[in-house]
Amino acid sequence: MNVLPCGDVGVLVEVEDIDEVLALAGALRANTPDGVLDVVPAARTVLLTVEAGTDLAAVRRAVLDLDIEPGAADTAGEAVEIPVVYDGPDLAEVAELTGLGVDEVVAAHTGTPWRVAFGGFAPGFAYLVDGDPRLAVARRAEPRTTVPAGSVGLAGEFSGVYPRPSPGGWQLIGRTALTLWSMESGALLQPGGRVRFVVDDG
């Protein structure tokens, strides 16, 4: 791990992969160093925002002293179920790219619990990992100018749900009516949490 100052009110921790990000984020939430206000995971980093005047060197030492178990993750609580109508415009293409049948793509997407790695791109957009590795597909060569809210997609090792209409280049395999983000309640999916997709027959 590489622990760096991030301005006067932050510490940035660089790690090797998403598993280490989630293990570190879970450890930090369980043993939050003094002065830390928030723990923000990303693909290869964890940002700690701190109160003004906090001793950043002390925060750095606290991070380095953490006992982090390899493969450990912050996965407390029940999995969030997301009902999906699997009729996305890219479903057939994903089947072709993966060598699976359409029904097999759906079975693979619903058959394995996913883990919320981090948020980004838009409020409420969660990058989900640990799904069936057969579903790893490249993003579209040409992104769409508008993707409808609730669209469920795949890109690389990730799956995700668009919380609101926006441009996007993910391969769209379905849609959900579930609200992923609102001003009142914030983001439904939180880093470290678990997600299970289920078939919604519409």
N, C-alpha and C positions, 0 to 999 in steps of 0.2 A: 504494500500500500504506500502511496505517496500522498502526504498531507501538506497542503499548501494554503497560505493565507489568501483570502478572496476579498480584497478591499479591507476596510476597517471593521466590518461587521459580518464576516463570513469566513468559513474554512471549507476548502474543497478537498475531498478525498478521492484520489484516483485509484481504481482497482482493475483487475484483469477482465472480469466478465460480469454478466447479469447475476449469476449465482452469488458472486461475492458482493455485488451491490445489495441484493436482498438480504443476505446474511448480515452485512454491516448495518443496513438500515434497521433491521429487526433488533440487533444488539443495542443500537443507539436509542431506539425508542424504549427499550427495557431499562437502559442505564444511561439516561440523558445527562450529559455533562452540564455543570452549572453554567447558566447564562445562555444556553442554546434554546432558541425559540421554535425552530422548525428543522425537520430532516427531509431533504428533497432528493430522492433517488433519480438517476437518469441511466442511460445505457451502460456507461462505464465509470460513472462518478456518483458521489453523494455530497450534496451541498448542505452545510450546516449554517443556518443564519442565527446570529447571536445578538443579544442586547448590546447597545452602545456601551463602550467602556469595559466589555468583557475581556479578560486576559486570553488572547488567542493562543499563546504558547501553552497555557494550561489546558485549553480545549484540545490542542494537538496532542499533548501528552495523554489526555484521557482517552482519545481515540486510539492511540498506539497501544495503550494498556488493555484495551478490550480483549476479552477472550472470545474469539469468534470461531464457532465450529464449522468446518468445511461442509458445505451443502445445507447449512441451517438457513431458515428463512422465516420471516414474519408472516405466518399464515393462520393467525387466530381467527376464530369465528366461522360461521357457516358459509358455504359457497353461495354466491349470488347466482340465481338461475336466470338465464336470458332466453326467453322463447323466441325462436327464429322460424320464419317462413323461408324455406330454402328455394328461392326462385330468382336468384340474382342473375344479372346479365352476363356475368363471367363464369357462372357455375360450370357450363359445358367446357369452356376453355380450361378451367382449372382441372377438370377431370382428364382432359387430353394431356395437359402438361405433366400431371402426376402419374399418368398411366392407370388411374383408377376409374371406375364407373361413377356416374353421378351419385347413385345411392351410396357408394363406398366413400365418396368425399363427405357426404352428409354424416355417415356413420363415424368417420374418422374425426370430424369436427365436434361431434357430440359425445364421442366415446371416451374422451380423455379430459379430465379437469384442467383448466388453464390457470395460470398464475398472473396476477397483475404486477408487471415489472416496474413500470413508471408511467407518468402522464406527460403529455406534451402535444404539440401541434395545435390543439384548440382546447378550451376549457372542457373538462370531462372526457377527453379522448385518452383512453388507457391502452398501453401497449401490453398485450397478453403473450405469455411465453409458456413453454412446457407442453404444448399440444402435440399431436401426432406428427412426427418428423416427416412423414410422407407428404404433408400439406405445404411444405416449404416451396413457395413459388415466387418468381420475380415480380416486381411491380409492373404495371402496364407500361408499354413503350411510350404511349401518349396519355398523360393524365386527363381526366375529365374536368371540364370547367366547373361543373356542379355535381356533387354527390348528395343524394337526399339524406336527411336525418334518419337515423336508425339503420343505415346500410351496414351490413356485416361484411368485413373483408379480410383478405390475407395478403401479406407482403413479407417475403423472406421467412424468418422463423416466427413472425408475429401474426396474431389475429387482433382485430379491433372493431369497434362500433363507432360510426360517425355520430357524435351527439347532436350535430346541427348541420344544416346544408353548408357545404364548403367545397372547394376544389379538392381533388384527390386522385392518386394513382394506384390505389390498392385494387386487387382483384375482388370484385363484389360477388358474394355467393348467396346472400340472403338479406333479410330485413327484419327488424324487430320494432314493436310499438313501445317498448320500454323506454322511459325517460332516463337518460344517462347523466344529465346535468341540468340544474336550474339555479337561478339566482338565490332562491330561498333555501334550498337544501345542499347546494354544491354538487360535488361529483359523487355518483353512486359507487364507482369502483375506486378503491384506494390501494396504493402500492402495498404489496405483500398479501393482499386478499386473493381469494380463489373465485373462479367463475366456471359455471357449467352451462354450456349451450344445450337447449332442448328443442326438439322439433315442435313447431306450432303449425298445426294443419290448417290454420287460417279460418 
